[in-house]
Amino acid sequence: MKKRAIVGVGLAGFPEKAAGNSWAFLQWGLGLRDLGWDVWLVESLQEKEIFNPAGQACSLPESVNLAHWKKLLHEIGWDGQATLLAEGESVEERGLREFAQGADLFLNLSGHFKRPDLVEGAAARVYVDLDPAFTQIWAKVYQSPMNFAGHNAFWSVGLSMGRGAVIPDTGHAWKPVLPPVCRRFWSADAVGNQASPAAEMGRGKWTTVTHWYGYAAVEWEGREYGNKATEFAKLAKWPERTGLRPCVVTDLGPGEERETYLKCGWEFLEPGPICSDWKEYRAFLAASRGEFSPAKSGYVVARTGWFSDRSVLYLSLGRPVLLQETGWSRWLPEGLGLVAFKNPDEAVEKAKLMEGNYEAHRQAALGIAREHLDATRSIPMALALI
């Protein structure tokens, strides 16, 4: 008999311009299926999250949330084993309840699923933290409801969690896991030769896709844990010093800050044409020369070892990654294909070295994805922690 898993995701809750976010969740469900597990996807929405194409509150059947949920699951070939629950709406729960009773595993990614009564029958109920340091500070310092209750194991994509990360003690034993990638969908073969407007936008450029500010900075014990904007500021002169023109897909709007970067040689693209459709998003990453990106300052300050689920996609598509150090290089191969930088000078020097030996870096990137990040390899390592 197949092992059974329920995976709590955040797909319908982010129905617009969020292809990368959706795949941070889908990798786990698809990866478990590729390992032979019987998997059921679940998501719960609050009433305030549900809206129609005009941005107005509505019932679930009329919502962009449900339309996005159905479209995405159809595109990846997911069968009927998926339940979208919504506050105040009547949704059939019996199939999920029966499946969950005696199930081997419940993975709650970012704690998004908030109906513990439906999954309490699962033997292992794992909270998977996708935002190390922030999750713990929100819970401990700001008393934010992080939905920890009902879980009996705690994982984090901070690779230094429990082994060097500086975070508040939430009373949980956080264990590090790698963000997985389902290579059936994230490989050069999967991309093929299909024409793509997004691919042309990124072709041959060092790119990344990100929120510029995202959520507000937080504080703990007199130190600030912030977003990427402060780290981008340190890299403003990178184009002038490397002769390269980085391209960032971001929500940074018009204004003085954006103009400053444009004058320094940066390029910005709006998220809509790239992030609204996951195949366009994939094509953009695949056509890029590689990824160049800072990390959120909070990940750096806390030495979390955070490693990006987006960087995993670049690597799986055979694109090298130049990523700010958060401590992750202690736990993954670093130096060829996947390169860390600690400061602006290193970011410049290492970019030049990567350009000078690009093909070797490209091949190494693919090797790292195959050997370390492929879901059929990384998920069993995570399951061994239970």
N, C-alpha and C positions, 0 to 999 in steps of 0.2 A: 504494500500500500504506500502511495506517495505521502511524503510529509506535507503538512498543510501550514500555510502562512497567510496572515492578513497584513496588508501594508497600508498604513495611513498616509495619505498623500495630500498635496496642496495644488491641485490642478484647476478645478472650477473656481476656486477662490482668487485666482489670478488669470482671468480670461483674456486679457489684452496685453500685447507687447511683452510677453513673459515666456518665450520659448525656452530660454535657458533655465529659468526657474522650474518649469514643468519637468524638464528632463533630469534635474537634480533628484526628483522623486521617482520618475519612471524607471531609472536605471536599476533601482533595488527590486522592484516587482518583476521586471523583465529578466534580470540576472538570476533571481530565484527560480523562475520558470525554466531558464536555460540549464539550471542545475537539476531539473527534474521535480521541483516542488509544485504542488497544487496551490495556486495563489489567488487571493481575493483582494481587490483594491477597494479602499473605503475613504470617504471624505465627508466631513460635516461642515456645513455653512451656517453662519449666523445670519439672522434676517437682514442686518444692515449691509451684508456683503452681496446681496442679490439685487441685480439691476438689469434693465432692458437696454437695447442699443442706444436709446436716447439718454442713458445715464439715470433713469428714474427707477425708484423702487417698484418691484413687481413680484408676481408669484414665480415660483421656480420654473414651471413649464414655459413661461414667456421670456425667460432670462437669457442673457448672453452666457451666463455661467453654465447652464445645462447644455446649451448649444456647443460651447467649447469642449465640455466634458465628452459629449457624444462624438464630436468630430475627431478629437485627439485619440480616443480609444479605438475608433474605427480605423484611423490611419496606421496605428501600430498593430492592428489585427488582434486586439484584445476581445475575448468573448464576453459572455454575460456575467462573469464573476466580478462584478463591480457595483458598488452601492454608493450613491450620492444622497446624503441626508441634508435636510434643510430645516432650520428652526421654524416651527409653526406650520410645517407642511407634512402631509401624510404620505409616507414612503414605505413600501414593503420592506420589512426587516427580517422576516422569518428565515429566508435563505441564508442570510449572513449569520444570524444567531445559530442556526444548525451547523453551519460550516465552522464557526468559531469554537463551538463546544468541543473541547478535547483537541483543538489545534495545537501544533507544536510551537508556533511563533506568531507574535504580533509585533511588527515594527512600526513605531509611531514617529514619523519623520518630522522633526521640529515640534513635536507635540501637537500637530495640527488637529488630530482626531480627538474629539472631546465627548465621546460616548463610551466611557469605560464599561458600562453595563453590558454592552454588546460584545465585548472582547475579553471579558474577565475569565472566560473558560480556556483561554490560551495558556499554555504552560509557561513560556517565556514571553514577557511583555516588556519590550525594549524601547526606551526613549532614545532617539537618535538626534543629538545636538548638531545642527548645521551652522551654528554661529558662536563658536567657542569664545569665552570671556564675556561677551555680551549677554549670553543666556544666563550665566552664573551671576553677573552683576545685576541684571534686571531682577533676578529672583531674590538675591540676598540683600542688596542695597536699596532697591526701589520697591521691593515686595510685589513685583508684578506677578500675576497668575500665569505661571509657565506650564501648568498642567503636568507636573511631575507625578502626582498621586496615581496609584494603580499600576505603576511599572515596577518591575523587579530587577531590571538591568539598565545600565546607562552607558551609551556610547557617544563618541564625539569625533568629528572630522578634524579636530585639533590633534595632530599626531604627537604632541608633547603633553597631552592631558594625562595627569597621573605620573608624569616622568619629566617634570621640569617647568610646566606652565605655572604662571603666577596668577591665580584666580581665587575668588572667595570660596570658602568651603560651604557648599550647599547641603552637605550631609550625604552626598552620593559618590560612589566610586566610579568616576568617569574613565572609560577605557577607550583608547584611540583606535579608529578604523579608517581605512582609505575610502574615499568616494569612488564607487565602482563605475564602470562604463560597459554597456552592452554593445559589443563591437559588431553585432549583426546590423545595427543601425548607424554606428559611428566608425566607419572606415572609408577609405578611398573607393573601394568597390561599391559600398552602399550609396555613395554620392553619385557615382557614374559620370556621364558626360552631359547630363541634362542642362539646358540653358537656364541661367539664373541671373536676374537683375542684381541680387545681393552679392553674388560671387564677383561680378564686375566691380562693385564698390570696394571690395576688399582685396582684389587681386594684386599679389606681389607686395603687400604692405604689412608692416608690423602692426597688429591690431589688438584690441580688446573690447569687451562689452561690459558695461558697468553702470550702476547708479553713481553719480558724482558725489552726492551727499547722503542719499538714503535716509536712515533715521538719525536722530540727534545723538551727539556724543554723550557718554556717561562718565561718572566719576566714581572712584573708589580709593580710599586711603590717600586722598590728596593728589591723585594722578588722573589725567583725562584719557579716556579711551574713545578715540574718534573714528572718523570715516576716511574715505580715500582722498578727499579733497586736499588735506594737509600733506599727504604723501605725494600726490601729483605735483603740488607746488614746489617740492624739492627737486623735481625732475623737469621743470619748465624748460631748461636750456638743453635738454637731451638732444633735440633735433639739430640744433646748431653745432653741437659738439660731435655728433656722429655722422652728420650728413644724411640721416634717415628722416623720413616724415611719418611719425606714428599716427594712426587713425583710431579714434575712440568712438564707439557707438555709445551714446550717453544721453541723459536727460538734462545736462547742463544747458540752460537757456541762454538767450542773448544777453549781453551786458559786458561790463568792463572786464570781469574775470575771464570770460570766454575770449574776448578780443586780445587779451594779454597772451594767451596761449597761441592763438592764430598767428600773431606777429612773430612768435618764436618758432613757427613751423609745424604746429600741430594741426591735425584735421579732425573735424567732428562730424558725425553722422547722426541723424535722427533715428531713434529705435524702431519706429513704426514699420518701415519697409523691410527690416531685417529680423526683428524679434516677434512679429505678429504671426509668422508661419515658421514652424520648426525646420522645415526643409530648406527654406531660405536662410535661416540662421546657420544651419549646418553647412550650406554652400558657401556662406560668407567666411566661416572659420576655415573651411577646407581650401579656399582660394588664397587665404592670407599667407604671407611669408612665415609668420609665426606669431606668437603672443608676446607682447611686452606690457607688463602691468605691475603697478604697486599693489600692496595689500592695504586693508583698512589699518589705520594706525593702532587701533585697539588690539588687533591680532599681533602686531609687532611688539607693542609695549608689554603685553601679557606673555609673550614668548609661547604662544599657544601651539605652534607647529601647524597652524591652519594651512590646508592645501585645497586649492580651488577645484570645484567640480567642473568649472569651465576649462581650466587648464588641462584637466584630464581629457576633455574632448579634443582640444588642439593636438595633444600627444597622440591620441588614438587615430586622428586623421593624418598623422605623419608630419605634424608641424611643430617645430621646436618652441620651447617656452623659456622666456627670460622673466622670472618672477621674483618679487621682493622676498627676502628671507624673513620667515617668522619662526624659524626653528625646524622647518620641514626637512631641510637637507640632511639632518641626522638620521632620517628614516627612509629616504628614497635616494636612488642613484642621482648624483649631481655632478655636473661638469660637462657633460656631452648630451645634447638633446634637451636636457632640463637643467637650467642654469639659474643660480641664485645670485642676487645682488643685495648688499647691505646699505649702500649709500650711492649718491649720484655718480661719483667717480667710478665705482665698480659697474654701475649700470651702463656707463659709456664704454669703458674698457671691454667689458664682456660682450656687448653688442658688436663691437668691431671684431672681436675674436670669432664670434659666431658667424658673422658675415664672411670672414676669411676662410671658413671651413664649413660652409653651409650644408653641403650634401651629407657630410658625416653627422652633423647635428640632426638633420632630418631623419636619417636612418636610425640614429640612436633614440630619437623621440618615439618612433614606432616601436622599437624594441622595449622601451620602458612601459609603454601601454600594454603590450602583449604579455610581458612577464610579471608585471606588478599590479596593473590597474584593471585588467580585464575582469569583469564581474564574476566569471567562473573561477577566478583565482582569488580575488580579494574578498568576496563574500564568505567563502568557506573559512578564511582566516578570521573574519569577524565572528562567525558563528562559533568558532572554537573558544571564544571568550566567555560564552554563556556557561 
